[in-house]
Amino acid sequence: MFLTLTSTADPASDLGFLLHKHPDRVQAFDLSVGTAHVFYPEASDERCTVALLLEVDPVELARGNRFGDGFALGAYVNDRPYAASSLLAVALGRVFRSAMAGTCAARPDLVGVPLPLEIHVPAVPDDGDLALVARLFEPLGWQVSAGVGPLDPAVPAWGDSPYADVRLTGTFTVADALRHLYVLLPALDGGKHYWVGPDEVDKLVRSAGEWLGDHPERDWILRRSLAHRREYVADAVERLGVPALPDEPAVPEVPEARPLSEVRREVVLAELRSARAASVVDLGCGEGALLRELLADPSFTRVVGADVSHRALRRAAERLGLDRMPDTVRARLTLLQSSVTYRDARLAGADAVVLMEVVEHVDADRLPSLERTVFGDARPRTVIVTTPNEEFNVRYPTLHSGTMRHTDHRFEWTRAQGEAWAAGVCAAYGYTFRAGAVGDVDPEVGPPTQLLVFTLGAAA
């Protein structure tokens, strides 16, 4: 995670006084999630650049369960060490606290003097709306240049990166420039790595009180910065002296009577019972939601939960109450650390393998390995796959066009793409398949989740 701040004032090297950081020194600051480094790539009277490099400790980030989500590997598979977020804002506040406060005992004559400044933040989450960066910074007087390149130039099919390379130029005091970043970078990211409490209102009013009240995106910034907590937003509105915000429009639910995850488990269980499967492997079991349902039905005499994440398996054991489980139930359950892309003899011999919301987390070029592992090596009678139906994404009001339902999804298939993949698997490994649906079927775009049921060597 990286940003630079450049002054072209005369003499530009005065930037070191304002930041309380000498250009000839490299300094390091310990944070709760890693180490912030401050150094000067260039320092002359014509041009002086300070760089802030935040080296995030991914183990510490995962240990604190910061930015946690429902995906079992979400604490490990994420962009948090690299993309500008609340982590970078906290580093700014820690490293440049005096500069943000507008104090400079060594050169008080520099305080409050606007300087020609350039800011570069190479990885800013654009939330599917690149123009949002301009709408946030331009009303403050910045000239904004923001562009998005390919995610990987070597793989054009992956499309554009979800991150913007942002450059800001303008004439500001250093304190104002830092406060703009401190408030707006976490708002752009939309998530904070710490609990949002009442003190967030104090920080927001203190850092942005001079300009936020008149900002055209004020309502959006307030709600985003305060985690959409009505009581905190109302407090900030009162302290800023601005009109009360209109109530946020209710986000319509996807047309499901029950949570989709619950419906999905119900459909999978029904398919397993229809296939008369006695032994089942839940491959990519996560924290054990399906395992609980399987263990509750004595007809499933052998239940295997396999996941690549040791943490997920530990949570599964805790949630299932493994240490308090009756011996007769415990004897039916096995938890294994295993990968969907590597052969594992322990997975062989089961009647059925379930891949519930798993395939979309695998890189497309690794799918052949998954196919060999499941259909070639484990070779159960039945394989049940559920995966998002990409066509249904337009029915999610908060999902931007072209984006996926989860940041770790490598792809999301249309129904035609899912069935084409299934046909290829069947041709290669001697299975047949039928396609089904999870959730209510929209007449235009189909169900939210597609179901693919494979049967070894028989018509589906």
C-alpha positions as CSV (number, residue, x, y, z in Angstrom):
1,M,0.0,0.0,0.0
2,F,1.6,3.2,-1.2
3,L,1.2,6.9,-1.8
4,T,3.4,9.9,-2.6
5,L,3.0,13.6,-1.9
6,T,5.1,16.0,-3.9
7,S,5.7,19.7,-3.5
8,T,7.0,21.9,-6.3
9,A,7.1,25.1,-4.2
10,D,10.3,27.1,-4.0
11,P,12.1,25.8,-2.1
12,A,10.3,22.4,-2.3
13,S,12.5,20.9,0.4
14,D,10.5,22.9,3.0
15,L,8.0,20.0,2.8
16,G,10.3,18.1,5.3
17,F,9.6,20.8,7.9
18,L,5.9,20.7,7.5
19,L,5.8,16.9,7.7
20,H,8.3,16.7,10.6
21,K,10.3,14.1,8.6
22,H,13.8,14.9,7.5
23,P,14.5,14.1,3.8
24,D,17.8,12.4,4.6
25,R,16.2,9.8,6.9
26,V,14.2,6.7,6.4
27,Q,11.8,6.2,9.3
28,A,9.6,3.3,10.3
29,F,6.5,3.3,12.5
30,D,4.9,0.2,14.1
31,L,1.1,-0.1,13.6
32,S,-1.3,-2.7,14.8
33,V,-1.4,-4.3,11.4
34,G,2.2,-3.8,10.2
35,T,4.8,-1.2,9.6
36,A,4.6,2.2,7.9
37,H,7.8,3.4,6.2
38,V,8.4,7.1,5.3
39,F,11.2,8.1,2.9
40,Y,11.9,10.7,0.2
41,P,12.5,9.3,-3.4
42,E,13.6,12.9,-4.3
43,A,14.4,16.0,-2.3
44,S,15.6,19.1,-4.1
45,D,14.7,22.8,-4.0
46,E,12.8,22.3,-7.2
47,R,10.9,19.1,-6.4
48,C,10.4,17.2,-3.1
49,T,8.5,13.9,-2.8
50,V,7.7,12.0,0.3
51,A,6.5,8.4,0.1
52,L,4.4,6.5,2.6
53,L,4.7,2.7,2.2
54,L,2.5,0.6,4.5
55,E,3.8,-2.9,4.8
56,V,0.8,-4.9,6.1
57,D,1.4,-8.1,8.1
58,P,-1.2,-10.5,6.6
59,V,-1.0,-12.8,9.6
60,E,-1.8,-10.0,12.0
61,L,-4.6,-8.8,9.7
62,A,-6.1,-12.3,9.7
63,R,-5.6,-12.8,13.4
64,G,-7.6,-9.8,14.2
65,N,-10.3,-10.9,11.7
66,R,-10.3,-7.4,10.2
67,F,-12.4,-7.0,7.1
68,G,-13.9,-10.4,7.9
69,D,-16.6,-11.8,5.6
70,G,-18.5,-15.0,5.1
71,F,-15.9,-16.5,2.7
72,A,-13.8,-19.0,4.6
73,L,-10.5,-17.8,3.2
74,G,-11.6,-14.1,3.2
75,A,-9.1,-13.2,6.0
76,Y,-6.3,-14.5,3.8
77,V,-7.4,-14.1,0.2
78,N,-8.0,-10.3,-0.1
79,D,-6.5,-7.0,-1.4
80,R,-6.1,-5.4,2.0
81,P,-2.2,-5.3,2.0
82,Y,-2.2,-3.5,-1.4
83,A,-5.3,-1.2,-2.0
84,A,-5.8,2.1,-0.3
85,S,-8.3,1.8,2.6
86,S,-8.8,2.7,6.2
87,L,-5.4,1.0,6.9
88,L,-3.7,3.7,4.8
89,A,-5.8,6.4,6.5
90,V,-4.7,5.2,9.9
91,A,-1.1,5.2,8.8
92,L,-1.5,8.8,7.6
93,G,-2.9,9.9,10.9
94,R,-0.2,8.1,12.9
95,V,2.8,9.1,10.8
96,F,1.8,12.7,9.9
97,R,-0.3,13.6,13.0
98,S,1.4,16.9,13.6
99,A,1.3,17.9,9.9
100,M,-2.5,17.1,9.8
101,A,-2.9,19.3,12.9
102,G,-1.2,22.2,11.1
103,T,1.7,22.6,13.5
104,C,5.3,23.3,12.8
105,A,7.4,24.6,15.6
106,A,10.6,24.7,13.6
107,R,9.1,26.8,10.8
108,P,5.9,28.4,11.9
109,D,6.0,30.7,8.9
110,L,5.2,27.7,6.7
111,V,2.0,26.8,8.5
112,G,-1.2,27.7,6.6
113,V,0.7,28.5,3.3
114,P,-0.9,26.8,0.3
115,L,1.7,24.9,-1.8
116,P,1.5,23.4,-5.3
117,L,1.1,19.7,-4.5
118,E,0.8,16.4,-6.4
119,I,-0.6,13.2,-4.8
120,H,-0.3,9.8,-6.3
121,V,-2.2,6.8,-5.0
122,P,-1.6,3.9,-7.4
123,A,-4.3,1.5,-6.2
124,V,-7.7,2.9,-5.1
125,P,-10.8,0.7,-5.1
126,D,-13.1,2.3,-7.7
127,D,-16.3,0.5,-6.7
128,G,-17.2,0.1,-10.3
129,D,-17.6,3.9,-10.7
130,L,-14.4,5.6,-11.8
131,A,-16.0,9.0,-12.0
132,L,-16.7,8.8,-8.2
133,V,-13.0,9.7,-7.5
134,A,-13.5,13.0,-9.4
135,R,-16.8,13.7,-7.8
136,L,-15.2,13.4,-4.4
137,F,-12.0,15.4,-4.9
138,E,-12.8,17.9,-7.6
139,P,-15.3,19.9,-5.5
140,L,-12.4,20.5,-3.0
141,G,-10.3,22.1,-5.8
142,W,-8.2,19.1,-6.9
143,Q,-7.5,18.3,-10.5
144,V,-8.1,14.6,-10.8
145,S,-6.6,12.1,-13.2
146,A,-7.8,8.5,-12.7
147,G,-7.3,5.6,-14.9
148,V,-7.8,1.8,-14.9
149,G,-5.6,-0.6,-16.7
150,P,-5.9,-4.4,-17.3
151,L,-5.9,-6.7,-14.3
152,D,-3.1,-8.6,-16.0
153,P,-1.7,-7.4,-19.4
154,A,-0.7,-11.0,-20.1
155,V,-4.3,-12.3,-19.7
156,P,-6.7,-9.8,-21.4
157,A,-9.7,-12.1,-20.8
158,W,-9.6,-11.1,-17.2
159,G,-10.7,-7.6,-18.1
160,D,-9.9,-4.3,-16.3
161,S,-8.5,-4.0,-12.8
162,P,-10.9,-3.1,-10.1
163,Y,-8.5,-0.5,-8.9
164,A,-7.9,3.1,-10.1
165,D,-4.5,4.8,-10.5
166,V,-5.2,8.2,-9.0
167,R,-3.2,11.4,-9.4
168,L,-4.3,14.7,-7.7
169,T,-2.8,18.1,-8.4
170,G,-3.7,21.4,-6.7
171,T,-2.6,24.2,-4.4
172,F,-3.4,23.4,-0.8
173,T,-1.9,23.6,2.6
174,V,-0.2,20.3,3.5
175,A,-2.6,19.8,6.4
176,D,-5.7,20.2,4.2
177,A,-4.3,17.8,1.6
178,L,-3.6,15.1,4.2
179,R,-7.1,15.6,5.8
180,H,-8.7,15.1,2.4
181,L,-7.0,11.8,2.0
182,Y,-7.7,10.8,5.6
183,V,-11.4,11.2,5.1
184,L,-12.0,10.2,1.5
185,L,-9.7,7.2,1.0
186,P,-11.7,5.0,3.5
187,A,-14.9,6.3,2.0
188,L,-13.9,5.1,-1.4
189,D,-13.0,1.7,-0.1
190,G,-16.2,1.4,1.9
191,G,-14.8,-0.7,4.7
192,K,-12.9,-0.1,7.9
193,H,-10.7,-2.5,9.7
194,Y,-12.0,-1.4,13.2
195,W,-15.3,-1.1,14.9
196,V,-17.1,2.1,14.0
197,G,-18.2,3.9,17.2
198,P,-19.2,7.4,18.3
199,D,-15.6,8.6,18.2
200,E,-15.8,8.3,14.4
201,V,-18.1,11.3,14.4
202,D,-15.6,13.3,16.3
203,K,-12.8,12.3,13.9
204,L,-15.0,13.1,10.8
205,V,-16.1,16.5,12.1
206,R,-12.6,17.4,13.2
207,S,-11.0,16.4,9.9
208,A,-13.7,17.5,7.4
209,G,-15.9,20.0,9.3
210,E,-14.6,22.9,7.2
211,W,-15.7,21.5,3.9
212,L,-17.9,18.5,4.3
213,G,-21.1,20.5,4.9
214,D,-21.0,22.1,1.5
215,H,-19.7,19.0,-0.4
216,P,-22.1,17.9,-3.2
217,E,-21.4,14.2,-2.1
218,R,-21.9,15.1,1.6
219,D,-24.7,12.5,2.2
220,W,-22.8,9.7,0.6
221,I,-19.6,10.5,2.5
222,L,-21.3,10.7,5.8
223,R,-23.1,7.4,5.4
224,R,-20.1,5.6,4.0
225,S,-17.7,7.0,6.6
226,L,-20.0,6.2,9.5
227,A,-20.9,2.6,8.3
228,H,-24.6,3.7,7.6
229,R,-25.2,4.0,11.3
230,R,-28.2,6.3,11.5
231,E,-27.5,7.6,15.0
232,Y,-23.9,8.5,14.1
233,V,-25.0,10.1,10.8
234,A,-27.6,12.1,12.7
235,D,-25.0,13.3,15.2
236,A,-22.7,14.4,12.5
237,V,-25.4,16.2,10.6
238,E,-26.3,18.2,13.8
239,R,-22.7,19.1,14.5
240,L,-22.1,20.2,10.9
241,G,-25.3,22.3,11.0
242,V,-26.7,20.9,7.7
243,P,-30.2,19.7,6.9
244,A,-31.1,16.2,8.0
245,L,-30.4,13.5,5.5
246,P,-33.4,11.8,3.9
247,D,-34.0,8.2,4.9
248,E,-32.0,5.8,2.9
249,P,-34.2,4.0,0.4
250,A,-34.8,0.4,1.5
251,V,-32.7,-2.0,-0.5
252,P,-35.1,-4.5,-1.9
253,E,-34.4,-8.1,-1.1
254,V,-33.6,-10.6,-3.8
255,P,-37.0,-12.3,-4.2
256,E,-36.4,-15.1,-1.8
257,A,-38.7,-16.0,1.1
258,R,-35.6,-17.3,3.0
259,P,-31.9,-16.6,2.8
260,L,-30.4,-18.0,-0.4
261,S,-27.8,-19.9,1.6
262,E,-30.5,-21.8,3.4
263,V,-32.4,-22.6,0.2
264,R,-29.1,-23.8,-1.4
265,R,-28.5,-26.3,1.5
266,E,-32.0,-27.5,1.2
267,V,-31.7,-28.2,-2.5
268,V,-28.4,-30.0,-2.1
269,L,-29.8,-32.2,0.7
270,A,-32.7,-33.1,-1.5
271,E,-30.4,-34.1,-4.3
272,L,-28.3,-36.2,-2.0
273,R,-31.3,-38.0,-0.7
274,S,-32.7,-38.6,-4.2
275,A,-29.3,-40.1,-5.1
276,R,-29.5,-42.4,-2.0
277,A,-26.0,-41.2,-1.1
278,A,-24.9,-42.6,2.3
279,S,-21.3,-41.2,2.3
280,V,-20.8,-37.6,1.3
281,V,-17.8,-35.3,0.9
282,D,-18.4,-31.6,1.3
283,L,-15.4,-30.3,-0.6
284,G,-14.8,-26.7,0.4
285,C,-16.9,-27.1,3.5
286,G,-16.0,-23.7,5.0
287,E,-17.3,-23.4,8.5
288,G,-19.6,-26.4,8.3
289,A,-23.1,-25.2,7.6
290,L,-23.9,-28.1,5.3
291,L,-22.1,-30.6,7.5
292,R,-24.5,-29.7,10.4
293,E,-27.5,-30.6,8.1
294,L,-25.9,-33.9,7.0
295,L,-25.1,-35.0,10.5
296,A,-28.7,-34.3,11.6
297,D,-29.9,-37.0,9.1
298,P,-28.8,-40.5,10.2
299,S,-29.1,-41.8,6.6
300,F,-25.8,-40.1,5.9
301,T,-23.6,-42.6,7.6
302,R,-20.2,-41.1,6.5
303,V,-19.7,-37.3,6.3
304,V,-16.4,-35.7,5.3
305,G,-15.8,-32.0,5.5
306,A,-12.7,-30.9,3.5
307,D,-11.3,-27.4,3.1
308,V,-7.9,-25.9,2.2
309,S,-8.2,-23.5,5.2
310,H,-7.1,-24.8,8.6
311,R,-8.9,-21.9,10.2
312,A,-12.2,-22.8,8.5
313,L,-11.9,-26.3,9.7
314,R,-11.2,-25.1,13.2
315,R,-14.3,-22.9,13.1
316,A,-16.3,-25.8,11.7
317,A,-15.3,-28.0,14.7
318,E,-16.2,-25.2,17.1
319,R,-19.6,-24.5,15.4
320,L,-20.5,-28.2,15.2
321,G,-19.6,-28.7,18.9
322,L,-17.1,-31.4,18.0
323,D,-15.9,-31.8,21.6
324,R,-19.5,-32.2,22.9
325,M,-20.8,-34.3,20.1
326,P,-22.3,-37.8,21.0
327,D,-19.9,-40.6,20.1
328,T,-22.4,-42.1,17.6
329,V,-22.5,-38.8,15.6
330,R,-18.8,-38.1,16.0
331,A,-18.0,-41.4,14.5
332,R,-19.7,-40.4,11.3
333,L,-17.7,-37.2,10.8
334,T,-14.2,-36.6,9.4
335,L,-12.6,-33.2,8.9
336,L,-9.8,-33.0,6.4
337,Q,-7.5,-30.3,5.2
338,S,-7.4,-30.8,1.5
339,S,-7.4,-28.8,-1.8
340,V,-9.9,-29.2,-4.7
341,T,-7.0,-29.0,-7.2
342,Y,-4.8,-31.8,-5.7
343,R,-5.3,-35.5,-5.7
344,D,-6.2,-36.8,-2.3
345,A,-6.9,-40.5,-1.9
346,R,-8.9,-39.8,1.3
347,L,-11.7,-38.3,-0.8
348,A,-12.2,-41.5,-2.9
349,G,-14.9,-44.0,-2.2
350,A,-17.7,-41.6,-1.3
351,D,-21.1,-41.9,-2.9
352,A,-21.3,-38.2,-3.5
353,V,-19.1,-35.1,-3.6
354,V,-20.6,-31.6,-3.1
355,L,-19.0,-28.4,-4.5
356,M,-21.3,-25.8,-3.1
357,E,-20.2,-22.3,-4.2
358,V,-16.7,-23.5,-4.7
359,V,-15.8,-23.6,-8.4
360,E,-16.0,-19.8,-8.9
361,H,-13.2,-19.4,-6.4
362,V,-10.8,-21.4,-8.5
363,D,-8.7,-19.7,-11.3
364,A,-10.1,-20.7,-14.7
365,D,-6.7,-22.3,-15.7
366,R,-6.9,-24.5,-12.5
367,L,-10.4,-25.9,-13.3
368,P,-8.9,-28.9,-15.2
369,S,-7.1,-29.9,-12.0
370,L,-10.3,-29.7,-10.0
371,E,-12.0,-31.8,-12.6
372,R,-9.3,-34.5,-12.4
373,T,-9.4,-34.4,-8.6
374,V,-13.2,-34.8,-8.3
375,F,-14.3,-36.6,-11.5
376,G,-11.2,-38.6,-12.3
377,D,-9.6,-39.5,-8.9
378,A,-12.4,-39.4,-6.3
379,R,-14.9,-40.5,-8.9
380,P,-18.1,-40.6,-6.8
381,R,-21.5,-41.8,-8.2
382,T,-22.9,-38.3,-7.8
383,V,-21.4,-34.8,-7.9
384,I,-23.5,-31.8,-7.0
385,V,-22.2,-28.3,-8.0
386,T,-23.8,-25.0,-7.2
387,T,-22.4,-21.7,-8.5
388,P,-23.8,-18.2,-9.1
389,N,-25.8,-17.5,-12.2
390,E,-24.1,-14.4,-13.6
391,E,-27.3,-13.4,-15.5
392,F,-29.1,-12.9,-12.2
393,N,-26.6,-10.2,-11.1
394,V,-28.7,-7.4,-12.6
395,R,-31.4,-8.2,-10.0
396,Y,-29.0,-7.1,-7.2
397,P,-29.6,-3.4,-6.8
398,T,-26.3,-2.7,-5.0
399,L,-24.1,-4.7,-7.4
400,H,-22.5,-2.5,-10.0
401,S,-22.6,-3.6,-13.6
402,G,-19.7,-5.8,-14.6
403,T,-18.7,-6.7,-11.0
404,M,-19.0,-10.0,-9.3
405,R,-20.8,-11.0,-6.1
406,H,-17.6,-11.6,-4.1
407,T,-14.2,-10.1,-4.5
408,D,-12.6,-13.6,-4.5
409,H,-14.7,-14.9,-7.4
410,R,-12.5,-15.7,-10.4
411,F,-15.5,-15.8,-12.7
412,E,-19.2,-16.1,-12.7
413,W,-20.9,-18.2,-15.3
414,T,-24.1,-17.6,-17.3
415,R,-26.3,-20.7,-17.4
416,A,-25.1,-21.5,-20.9
417,Q,-21.4,-21.3,-19.7
418,G,-22.1,-23.5,-16.7
419,E,-23.8,-26.1,-18.9
420,A,-21.0,-26.0,-21.5
421,W,-18.5,-26.6,-18.7
422,A,-20.6,-29.5,-17.4
423,A,-20.8,-31.0,-20.9
424,G,-17.1,-30.9,-21.3
425,V,-16.6,-32.7,-17.9
426,C,-19.1,-35.4,-18.8
427,A,-17.4,-36.0,-22.2
428,A,-14.0,-36.3,-20.5
429,Y,-14.9,-38.5,-17.5
430,G,-17.9,-40.5,-18.4
431,Y,-20.6,-38.7,-16.5
432,T,-24.0,-37.3,-17.5
433,F,-25.5,-34.2,-16.0
434,R,-28.7,-32.2,-15.6
435,A,-29.1,-28.5,-14.9
436,G,-31.4,-27.2,-12.2
437,A,-32.1,-24.1,-10.2
438,V,-31.6,-22.8,-6.6
439,G,-34.1,-20.1,-5.7
440,D,-37.0,-18.6,-7.5
441,V,-36.6,-18.6,-11.3
442,D,-36.8,-15.1,-12.8
443,P,-38.5,-15.4,-16.2
444,E,-35.9,-13.2,-17.9
445,V,-32.6,-14.0,-16.1
446,G,-33.2,-17.4,-14.4
447,P,-32.4,-18.4,-10.8
448,P,-29.9,-16.7,-8.6
449,T,-27.9,-19.9,-8.3
450,Q,-27.4,-22.6,-10.9
451,L,-27.4,-26.3,-10.0
452,L,-25.5,-29.0,-11.9
453,V,-26.0,-32.6,-10.9
454,F,-23.6,-35.1,-12.4
455,T,-24.2,-38.9,-12.4
456,L,-21.5,-41.4,-13.2
457,G,-22.3,-43.5,-16.3
458,A,-26.0,-43.1,-16.4
459,A,-28.7,-40.8,-17.9
460,A,-29.6,-38.0,-15.5
